[in-house]
Amino acid sequence: MEPILDSTIEVRSYLGPADERTLADDVLDGLTRPLKELPPKHLYDARGSELFDAICELPEYYQTRTERLILRTQAQTIVARTSAVELVELGSGSADKTRVLLDAMEAARTLRRYVPVDVSETTVHAVAERLVEEYPGMSVHGVVGDFERHLTHLPSPLGPRLFVFLGGTIGNFPPGSRRRFLRGLRKVMGPDDHLLLGTDLVKDPRIIEAAYDDSAGVTAQFNLNVLHVLNRELGANFDVDRFEHVAFFDRKREWIEMRLRATEQQHVRVEALDLDVEFAPREELRTEISAKFTPERLRSDLAAAGLELVELYTDPNKLFTVSLSRLG
Ligand code: AVJ
């Protein structure tokens, strides 16, 4: 391992034993409901994360490349508008698109600190070590935790901060939780801080549905992988070949749903939970919702959390948007 200067990298973990039980608890809740459901976060084990990375490269999945294009085009403007010295990233992952913003902050000579917040300790460490080398003079304060619960543990600000939550991940929250999340975020933001939020836009449902049911079948594999997670982690015996991938756009709620449909009647045993589950023929298990936004919806969700929309940055085809907001 490379030597680390303690003065530039600090990583704190706020995850405890309670967090390790969440898969079991979520599965127990979700599989005993009249309409079976699993939270999308369990899609991302090592294999699921690999499959998600593959999704981001698919021709049908426009979101990743469009968001990157918007950031590339607007980074300078965003940095100039916010005067941010610090970037706080929620769900930082590999911090791929983050570099575009860090580059712009470095060029503006304002960059002082990067604060990645992620549930994966390995990811936070890896990103921290890589980025301090790439950006000399910048420090990294990693927060290993859940951005729905641990935002109160952010280090005290060095100056104006830019909070970023990219990739359209906010779409995974149902509407009430979405507002609760934004309110929680607003509570830790100060009057000099801004929020940069990536959201997918409402558009022709055929474009959205193709993005979640690609012709190479990668999204289907990604969806079905959650059953392998339950088999491995909880000693379940899902027969993965007897479930099929379903994706449809709910026009009224303006979100896409991913589901797994049992192709025939089946019985599943989840050993670790001492749980027996029946699936009727064609019964579905919901694995994800991913909300799509209109500018109006975005504005009103932000306003409900006490945030004021400053600017909406969009691509020429109006596929995706990156919004900048601040305390209202
Ligand atoms: C990572 C939640 C933004 O909703 O588009 C991709 C996950 N699901 N294909 C999305 C996902 C199916 C993705 N987010």
Boltz pocket constraint, residues with backbone or C-beta under 6 A from the ligand:
constraints:
  - pocket:
      binder: B
      contacts: [[A, 55], [A, 63], [A, 167], [A, 168], [A, 169], [A, 171], [A, 172], [A, 211], [A, 212], [A, 219], [A, 258], [A, 288], [A, 289], [A, 290]]
      max_distance: 6.0
